[in-house]
Each structure stands twice: as C-alpha cells, then as structure tokens.
Amino acid sequence: MKMSEKKKAILFEYIPMALTGIIILVCAIVFKQMFIKVLPLFFSLLIMLLNSRANRIGFLLGAINSCIYIIGYLMEGVYGTVASTVFGIFIMLITYFRWKNKSYGKATIFRRFSVEGRVILALVLFLVWMATSFILSKMGGTATVIDGLTMVLGFATNILTIVAYVEAPFLNIISGVCQFALWVQIVFVNGNYAAITYLVYNVYCTYMIVRTFVRWRKLYKEQKR
C-alpha cells in the first residue's frame, strides 16, 4: 500500500524540521549562542521546506532572512560566505520575480545543461575557486579553502537558480558538504562550540537540498511530457 502524500510530508519533511528546531534550541541554550546568530536558523527551516517544493515564496522569505544571517557570519569571520550571502539577497529577489513571470503552478519552467555545458561550468568554477581562496587567505579569513569553495558554489547556484536549471540543487549539495566541513572546523578545531547550532542546521539543510534535487528533476520531467 502506497503512503499518501500527506503522510510522506509529515514523515520526511515536518518531523525532521521539528526535530532540527528542537535540537538547535537546546544547543543554543546549552552553549549560550547569541540570539541574533540563532534566530535566522529557525526561519531557514521553513524556507528550506518551501525551496524543496520549488515554491517561489521561499526566495522572498530567504532574502529577508539573509539580512539577519550576515550579522552572524561577520562575527565568525567567514567573509567569503558573507559576500555570497549579500549577493544571494539580490539574487533571491530577482529569482522570485523571474519565477513568478515564468510560473508553473507555484514553481517555474525548468531547463537543464548539455554535457558540454556541464564540463565548461566545472572548469570555470574550479578556476574561480582557486583565485577566490587565494584572495580570502590574504584577507586573513577563516578556513579560506573551504570558505572560498562555498562562496563560488553559492554564486553559481544562485545564478543557475534564477534561470531555473535543474543542476542548481546538485551544486548546492556540494556546497552543503563544504559548509559542513567549514562549521566542523569552526566548532571543533577553533573551539567555538556555540556555533554548533549552525552545524546542526547544516545537516538538515543538506538533507533538504537532496530532496530539492529530486523534486526539481521530477518537475522538469513532468514539464517535458
């Protein structure tokens, strides 16, 4: 017997979101995380749910929430992530209005890269990553190699999301893994245990990005029928 869509949503979306929120709250209290740093994480739980469903409202809420994130990132010294977030605010607003003009229900019309396009994209991302990591190291940033890769992937993902390429969530999965490594270093190597709230959220975020990747591809195939 097939599980209903409502039960799937409860089991694979609402329960993980609720558990993550509870763990973040407990960690914030135990490790005395600053309120301004933990506040955007709770909003992000809902935003990730909307994005996984390709609901364009998520981009509008995400742009507002990113303004709060910037404060926390500046305190951690991850300048590449700050730059990516600032850029992302404008991108999310543009994405919302573009998706609205090319709507497909609550989503939009998706497209995908050719094989040649994927090779060129990978090469460009690699070269930009090398240059970005070098610049960030000269600025005295934290974990510049990982931070640089996160920044580059963030830019690329944002741009591909604007034009609704189904490959965007795949790059976001890689970015999520890099973010995990970044926060592991900040928490366990640098000894900033209060930042464990971001690490917990990153695990949830990566899980939801995988769901986003699957759902966007499903929508793309649906549109091509």
Secondary structure as UniProt FT lines:
FT   HELIX           5..9
FT   HELIX           10..14
FT   HELIX           15..30
FT   TURN            31..32
FT   HELIX           35..52
FT   TURN            53..54
FT   HELIX           57..76
FT   HELIX           79..101
FT   STRAND          103..104
FT   TURN            105..106
FT   STRAND          107..108
FT   HELIX           115..138
FT   TURN            139..140
FT   HELIX           144..162
FT   TURN            163..164
FT   TURN            166..167
FT   HELIX           168..184
FT   HELIX           185..189
FT   HELIX           193..195
FT   HELIX           196..223
//
